[in-house]
Amino acid sequence: MTIDEFNIKNGHTQRYGFTTGTTATAAAIAAAYMYLDDKKDIVDVELPAGITLSIPIEYYKEQNNFFICGVKKNAGDDPDVTDGILISAKLEFIKKENDLEFNFFAGEGVGIFTKDGLALPKGEAAINPVPRQMMIDNLSRILKEAGFKGTVNITVMVENGVEIAKKTFNERLGIIGGISILGTSGLVLPMSKTALLETIEADIKFRLNNSKERRVYLAPGNIGAKFLEKNFNINSTTVAIISNFIGESIDYSISNDAREIVLCGDLGKLIKLSGGIMNTHSNDSDSRLELLVSSVLKLCIKENIQLPIQVISNIFEQKTTTGAVNIIKDNNFDNCFNILANQMLYYAYNRAFKAEIFYHKNRYANIEEFKNNLAIRIIVFSDNIMIIDTGENNE
């Protein structure tokens, strides 16, 4: 079935698409059929998701015993920078008496892994393991039926891939020269966070594999990374950018055996962690001013301070946490930031311990023993001025 038929059959109000891995596989299949003198305008691709998609071919070309076909990526309703790009596969067939063998190469617009700790060794084409296996499985089925034995060299190319890669995390990950060919199910979920989470997970894994201390620096965005660089001499390019996904990023850190997590960001984002909110996107959560007011009230109770009704009222009138922080400072309630810090650590450690149990089962008897083997440090700033640094005090 086509991707449109798939969406209609399953009643999707938002359209699914297919990955760069599926696109490259379709192009490779078409090139194989062309080699077998069975040119097709539409090819069937068996996906890891367990379905078969019929995908149209954009062009064919035979040049110097290379068979080249191109396919346009279809991201459905996902806001993907690769939507509509032309991905081509150039296949070379070398007949031998041995069984089928496949080699993968990066053509123009496809990146190269230049650092260790990524999906494949340094020097390999940035064609991830699942897309490689998709091509091997689909091509093996076709070529074995045709009786072909030998080696197939597969070069994947992406039109304007170098420019498109600048809009991705590739350079930060050490993938140079173009985009990556990705995908785990073969399908792109509409308006999904799947691709972004896969990138964040790969980034965190890469950072930890290249850290002797098993330390990872996390920041919601470049502002947090730049703050670490300016104030702590941490190169901003070594910081994993995690967007709004605090919870998932803690999970990925634990699954990759982190021993220290340093989380840095603006209060407008990270204050939500003090309420146990693990996705900081404004569409999913807010309560920033409520959490600030709550910390002021807890401070008043703890220090037996008369309830500051006017201060609380002024905080609620603010549009940003920056304005609220200024009111708190002007009225000498700065100690409420210590309360926020302790709450942030509480929820961060609890999330980490749940991930520890899930990924590593029973390595630690309880959370206190676990905390002796994992340091979480949280650094928070407002208006580019640091207001929280839990440092080594993880109590």
N, C-alpha and C positions, 0 to 999 in steps of 0.2 A: 504494500500500500504506500501511497505518497504521504508526505508529512501532513498535507491538508486532509487527506482521508483519515489519517490517524487522529487528528484533532477532532474532526466531525464525529468519528466513531465513538470516541471517548467523551464527547460532550464538553470539550474544553472551551470555556469562555475566553480564555487567553491562549494563544497559540504556542505550542511547543515548537522547538526548532531542532537542528542537529549540530553536533560539535564540529570543531576543526578536524578532529580525528576521523569522524564519519565522512566529512567532506573529502579529506585526503584519501580515505579508503575507497570511496566511490570513484575518484579520479584514477586510482591505481587499478581498480577492477576494469574500468573502461579501457585503459591502456593494455591490459592483459588480453581482453577480447579483441582489441585491434591487432595485437601480435598474432592471435589465433585466427585472424581473417574473419572475425565475426563481430564487426563493428555494431555497437548498440547506442541508441540515443538516450536510453534510460537503463540504469543498472540496479540490481537488487543488492542491498548491503545488509548482512546479518549483524545485528547489534548485540553488545553484551547485555542489554536490557531484555533480550529474548524476543525481539520483534524483527521483522525484515522491512526495510524501507526501500521504496523505489525512488531513485534520485536522478534527475535529468543531467545530461552532460552538455557543457557549454561549447567545447571545441575539441578537435582532434588534430594531431600533427605527428608525422613520422619524419625523423631527421637523423641521418647517419646511424641507422640501426637502433635508434632510440624511439620509443613509442610514448607520446606525450598527450595527456588529456587534462582538461580543466573542469572544475565544478565550482559553482558559487555557494558560499556558506549561507545557510538560512538559520538565523537565530530566533525565529518566531517573534514573540513579543518581549524577548529579553533585551534590555538595552546594552548590547554587546558591541564593543568597538570592531569586532571582526564580522559583524553582520554584512552580508552582501559581497564580501571580498572574494576574489578569484584564487582558488588553491589548485595547483597543478601537480601531477605526478609524472615523472619521467622514468620509464622502466627500460632496463637493459637485460636481455635474456641471453645467458651463456649456457649452451647445452653441455651437459656432462653426464657420466654414467651414475654419479652419486645421487642421493636423494635431494629433494628440494632444499635450497639454502637461500636465505634472504639477508641482504645487507641494506642499511639505511644511511642516507646522506642528506645533508642540509643544502638545498639550493638557495637561490636568491630569495631573501625575505624570511628565511627560517633561521632561527638562532642556533648558537653553539653553546654547550655547557662549558664554562671556563673555570668553574670552581668545584671543589669536592663537596659532597654532602647533599647533592641534588638527586633528582629521580634516576639519573644515569651518570656514569663516570665522566670526568672532565675530558673534553675533546669530542664527545659524542654529539650528534645532531639533536636538537631540542624537539625530538619526536618522542613523546612519553611512552611508557611501557604498554598501556592499554591500547592506544592507537596502533602501535607496532604490531601487537598481537591481533588486532582486528584485521590489519592488512595481511598478516601471515595466514590467518584462518580462512579468510575469504578467498585469497589468491590460491592457497593450497587446494581448496575444494575445486576451483575452476581448472587449475593446471593439471592436477592429478587425473581429472576426468578426461583431459585432452592428451594424457600420456607424456607430459613434459617432465624431464628430469634435468637438474642443473641448478645454476645460481641465478637469482633475480636481484639486480641492484636497483634500489628504489630511491630516487631523489625527489624530495618534496619541495615545492616552490610556492611562494606567496606574493602576489602582486602588491606592491607598496608595503610589504611586510616590515621594512626597516622603519618607515614613518609610523606605522600602526603600533609597533613595539614601544615607541616613546610614550604611548598612552597606557602602558601596562607596567607591572612591577619587574619585568624581565631584567633590566639593567641592574636593579638593586640586588637581584638574585644571582647575578653573574652569568646571565644568558645574553650573549652579545650577537648582534647581526640580524635580528629579526624576531618574529613571534615564536611561541611554542605551539606545537600541535598537541592538543589536549583532549580530555574527555574520559570518563569512567563508565558511563552507561551508554554513550553514543547519542544521547538526547540532551537538549538544553531545556531546562524548566523555565517557563515564562516568568519574567520579572523575578527570577530567583536569586538567591545569594550563594548558590552552589559554586559557581566559578570563582567568586571572590574568596569564599572560605577555603577552597582548594589552594588558592594562591597564598593565603595567609598561613595555612598549615605548612605548605612547602617552604615558605619564608622562615617560619619558626624552626622547622627541622634543620634547615640550612644553617641558621645562626647557632643552634646548639651543637651541631656536628662540627662546627669550627670554633668552639669555645672549650678550652681546656678545663675551665671552671664549671662548665655546664650552666653558664649564665646567659639569659636572654633579656634583651631590652625591648619593651613593648610601648607603643604610643598610638593613640587613636589616629593621629595625622602628622603631617610634617612639622606642625607647630611644636608638638611635644618632642619630636626628634631634634629640632633645632634648639629647644630649651636645654636638652641634655648635652648637646654639643657646646653651647655657650657657657653653661654653668657647671658642667661636670667633665668636660673634655672628652665626651663620648662622640666619636665620629657619627654623624647623623645617618650615614649610609649603612651603618651596622645595626640600626634600630629596625625592628619588624613593625611595619605599619598595619594596625589591626582594625581600622575603621571603628565601627560601633560594637564589635564582637568581643567584648571582654571575656565572657564566659567561655566561648569556644576557644579563645586564645589561651586561656588558662588550661583548658583540657588538652590542647595540642602541646603545650609546654610540658605537662606532666606525662603525656603519652610518649614523648621523646626524651624522658628522663632528665628534666631540668632539675638543677640543684639551687638555682637562684633565679627569681623573676623580679625584674625591675619595671614597674609600670609608671609611666609619666604622662601627664596631660593636663589640660585646662579644667578648672573646677566645674565649668558648665557641662562637661562630659562626665568627669569621674565622680562628681557628687552623687550620681545615681547609684554607684556601687555601694555607697553607705546605706542605701535602702535595699540592698540585695538585688538590684536591677542589673542584669548581665548584658542586656542589649540597650545601648544608650541612644539609639535613633529616636528622634522626636516623634516619629509616627508610632513608635511602640511604647514610649514612656516619657514622662516629664517629671513632675514633682520636685523640681530643683529648689524652688523657694520654700516649699513645704519641708524639705529635708533640712534646709538651712535653719528655718524657724525651729524645727524639732531639736536641733543641736543647741540652739540658744536656750530653749526651755529646759533641756536636760542640764545645761550648765547652771542655770538659775536654781534648779532643785538641788544640784550637787553642792553648790557654794552658798545656798540659802540667800539668794539675791531676790529682791522684790521683782515681781513679774513686770517686764518692761513693755507694757501694752503699746505705747507709741512707737517704740523701736520695731516691734513685730509688725505693726500696721505699715510702717515705712518700708520694711523688707518686702511685704506682699505687694506693694505698689510698684516695685521695680520690674523692669522688663528683662534684665539680665542678672546673672549671678555677680558680675563685676560691680554693678551698682549696689547690690545687697551686701557684698563684702565691704565696700566702702562705709556703709552704714554701721556694720558690725564693728569695724575698726574704730570709727569715730566715737562709738559708745563703749569702747574697751571690753568688748565681748570676744576678743581674739581666741580665748581658751576654748571656744566652741569648736575650733578647728581640730583640737586634740581629740575631741569626742568623735568628730567625723572620721579622723584618721583611724581610730580604734574600730569603728564600725566597718570601714572599708577593709581593714585587715581581717576582721572577723568573717566577713562574707567571702573574701578572696581565699582565705585558708579553707573554709568549708567547701567551696567549689573545688579547690585543688584536691582536697581529701576524697571527695566523691569521685573525682577523676582517677585518683590513685587506686581506689578500691576497684573501679571498673577496669582499668588497664593492667594493673599489677597485682590484683587480688589481695593477698594477706601479708604483704611485706612488713606492715606496721600494725601493732596491736591496737593503737588508738590514735586520735588526732594529735595528741601532745607528743607522742613519739615521732609521728610524721613531721611535725613542726621542727623537731630537732635536726631533721635532714633536708629541710627546704626553707630557704629564706625568701620572703616576699617583701619587697620594698616598694612603697608607693610615694611618688613625688607629684605634688599638685601645685599649680600656680594659677594666679588670677591677675589679669592685666600685666602679664609677664613678670610678676613678682611671686616668689615661692611662698606658699602659706602652709604647706604640709610636706614633711619629709620624715617618713617613719624610720629611715636609716636602719640601724641594727636593732632598734627597739621594736621587736615583734611581739610584745606582750599584749 
